[in-house]
């Protein structure tokens, strides 16, 4: 049937809208949601690992992150851990370093041992199909000029990254309060001194904010090096980066928490997600609340509801 002039014009007018929606759909981020099963006090510690995966699974989560000292009991029997996860419909996102592992990335005398311990962990998680290793950084955070520290850290990070990349996985470092990698200066220096093909960034929205950084700006700056977010909220007054100086004790009790359940309003998750969507980013959003004010299960349910308002699926996609 011939197309009328009116029909042609109507179709032409609709074309930009169709193209715009197609481009938007193509660019949408591929965010995979996981959860760290370590919320204090009731999920904290190896003795509470089974409880934590029971409750995370019951809440609807399907991918977990944990620490080496929580699962080291299965070092020689990985099938045993796979069985525990499988009966709860869970898979392993990754396992962070910790426990008895050597984690001092500042001291060059410890480099060989640090690499040895971390590659043992990488071989373990590779058997679970994990796509990346996330690490916390041990060693002293000295005062003054830290250029020498950064150079030693970067050497170890690059070497670890090279070996992990050769195994078909990615490697990411996690700026964290109280560690040798925590400040804006630390983060910028390490990103500058490491090979972007080998060393990636884990952005913890709580730790970076309370260290004076803005996770939205970090997303813009390091978009193509970020492979995972640890997502937690902070008080609204700290949005865009805490301006004061933290004094201890903090985050040791429910009363002195500095990190909160998602939705408190101190982190612009919508802004972060828009940048990721606009660039078709693919990676992990891992729910991680260091300490709950109620129970770990209730806190993870709050996070689940909040993520669903952003259009994210916590369980497996149907």
C-alpha positions, 0 to 999 in steps of 0.5 A: 500500500502506498504511504500517504504524505501525512503518514510519511511525515508522521513517521519522519517526525517519530524517527528521532525519538526512536533513534534516541530511545535505541541509543539510550537502551544501547548505552545503558549500564550493565550493573550487577548487584552483589553484597558483602556478607560482613555487616557488623555485628551479626554477620561479622567474623568467620563464625557468622559466615553461614548465618550471613549467607543464609540471611542474604539469600533469604533477602533475595541476594544471589551474589556474595563477596566475602573475605579470605579468612571467612572462607579459608576453611575451604582452601583445600576443599573448594567444592565444599564452599560451592555446595554451601553456596549452591544450596542457597542459590548463591554464587561468589562475586569475589573474595577480598584479601584478609586474615593471615595473608600478607598485605603490606604493599608499602614495604618492598621487602615483603613484595614477594610474599604479598604477591605469593599470598594474593596469587593463591587467592586468585587461583582459588576464586578463579575456580568459582568463575569470579571475574576480578580480585578486590583488595584492601591495602595494608602497610603504614600510612606515613605523614608528609611526602609519600612518593616513595611509598607510592612507587613501591605500592605501584610496583606491586600493584602492577605486577599483581595486575599483570599476573591476574590479567594474564589469567583473564581476570581484573584487579582492583584496589580499594581506597579505605579509611585507616589504610595506606591507600585512603586520601584523594592524594593517595588515590590520584598518585596510585592511579597515575603511577599504575598501568591502566591496563593492569590496575583498576579502581574499587570506589567505596562510596562511603569511605571515599566520601568520608576521606573528603572525595566525591564519588560522583567526581571519581566516577567521571574521572576514573570511569574506565578504570572502575570495575566495582563500587562498594555502595553505602550511604553517609549523612546528608551533610557530608554529600560531596565529600566530608570537610572535617577531620575524623576523630576516633572512635568512629563506626565502632558502635551503632551510635557512632556510625559514619556509614548508613543504609542506602537512601540516607541522602549523602551519596548521589547514587542517581548521579553516579548511575546516570554517568554509568548509564550514559557510558554503557559501563559494566561492573559491580555494585556491591552492597556493603554496610560496615555496621548496622543500626538494627540487624544485618538482614534488615539493613540489606533489605533496606538496600534491596528496596532502594536499589529497586527504585533505581531499576536495579535487580538484586536477584537473578534477572528473570 
